[in-house]
Amino acid sequence: MTGDTPAVLPCDVATNATALGAEQPGFCGYIHSIDTTQVLSSCPAPELERRLLEMGFIEGHLVEILHQGSFRGDPIAVRIGSSTVALRRCEAMAILVS
């Protein structure tokens, strides 16, 4: 196992949701919720949540990881609806998917 992949995926046991940032290219799932409380980011949690919502990361929407950067898999390219956005993995950890 490499240092790039966590041994245990961050998971919400009650919903079986995992963090988008822990998934690999090819993953396709639905957004369950956004939880910025445990995410290390350069912006405050409320600001990060607002930015993610403005980009279209809304509960129930389909999301797909298209590819990842060559350096430690960061950033990731994510398709949400008809848009493609680049996210840092640390910020994608706030998006819970199933």
C-alpha positions as CSV (number, residue, x, y, z in Angstrom):
1,M,0.0,0.0,0.0
2,T,1.3,3.5,-0.9
3,G,1.1,6.6,1.2
4,D,-1.3,8.1,-1.3
5,T,-4.3,5.9,-0.3
6,P,-5.7,5.9,3.2
7,A,-5.9,2.4,4.8
8,V,-9.5,3.1,5.8
9,L,-11.7,5.4,3.8
10,P,-13.3,8.2,5.7
11,C,-16.9,6.9,6.1
12,D,-20.1,8.1,7.7
13,V,-21.2,4.8,9.2
14,A,-24.9,5.8,9.5
15,T,-25.2,6.6,5.7
16,N,-22.3,4.5,4.3
17,A,-21.0,7.7,2.6
18,T,-17.3,8.2,1.9
19,A,-15.4,11.4,1.2
20,L,-15.0,12.3,-2.5
21,G,-11.3,13.1,-1.8
22,A,-10.7,9.5,-0.8
23,E,-12.0,8.1,-4.1
24,Q,-10.0,7.3,-7.3
25,P,-10.5,8.3,-11.0
26,G,-13.5,6.4,-12.4
27,F,-15.5,6.8,-9.3
28,C,-19.1,7.8,-9.9
29,G,-21.7,8.5,-7.2
30,Y,-24.2,10.8,-5.7
31,I,-23.5,13.7,-3.3
32,H,-24.9,12.9,0.1
33,S,-23.8,16.0,2.0
34,I,-21.1,18.6,2.6
35,D,-19.3,18.6,5.9
36,T,-16.4,21.1,6.2
37,T,-16.0,20.8,10.0
38,Q,-13.1,18.3,9.8
39,V,-11.4,19.6,6.6
40,L,-8.0,21.3,6.6
41,S,-8.3,24.1,4.0
42,S,-6.8,27.6,3.4
43,C,-10.3,29.1,3.8
44,P,-12.7,29.0,6.8
45,A,-15.2,26.2,6.8
46,P,-18.3,28.4,6.0
47,E,-16.4,29.9,3.1
48,L,-15.4,26.5,1.7
49,E,-19.0,25.2,2.0
50,R,-20.3,28.3,0.2
51,R,-17.7,27.8,-2.6
52,L,-18.5,24.1,-3.1
53,L,-22.3,24.9,-3.3
54,E,-21.7,27.6,-5.8
55,M,-19.7,25.2,-8.0
56,G,-22.7,22.9,-8.0
57,F,-21.8,20.3,-5.3
58,I,-25.4,20.0,-4.2
59,E,-27.0,17.0,-2.3
60,G,-28.4,14.4,-4.7
61,H,-26.3,15.4,-7.8
62,L,-24.3,12.9,-9.7
63,V,-20.5,13.4,-9.5
64,E,-17.7,11.6,-11.3
65,I,-13.9,11.8,-10.8
66,L,-12.4,12.0,-14.3
67,H,-8.6,12.1,-13.5
68,Q,-6.1,13.2,-11.0
69,G,-2.8,15.2,-11.0
70,S,0.4,13.3,-11.4
71,F,1.9,14.6,-8.2
72,R,0.4,12.7,-5.3
73,G,-3.0,12.5,-7.1
74,D,-3.7,16.2,-6.5
75,P,-5.8,18.0,-7.7
76,I,-8.7,15.9,-9.1
77,A,-10.9,16.7,-12.1
78,V,-14.5,16.2,-11.2
79,R,-17.6,16.3,-13.4
80,I,-20.7,17.6,-11.8
81,G,-23.6,18.0,-14.2
82,S,-22.2,19.4,-17.5
83,S,-19.3,21.2,-15.7
84,T,-15.8,19.9,-15.0
85,V,-13.9,21.5,-12.0
86,A,-10.6,20.9,-10.4
87,L,-10.5,20.4,-6.7
88,R,-7.8,19.9,-4.1
89,R,-8.2,16.5,-2.5
90,C,-8.2,18.1,0.9
91,E,-11.2,20.2,-0.1
92,A,-12.9,17.2,-1.8
93,M,-12.8,15.5,1.6
94,A,-15.7,17.8,2.6
95,I,-18.0,16.2,0.0
96,L,-19.6,13.0,1.2
97,V,-20.7,10.7,-1.6
98,S,-22.4,7.3,-1.9
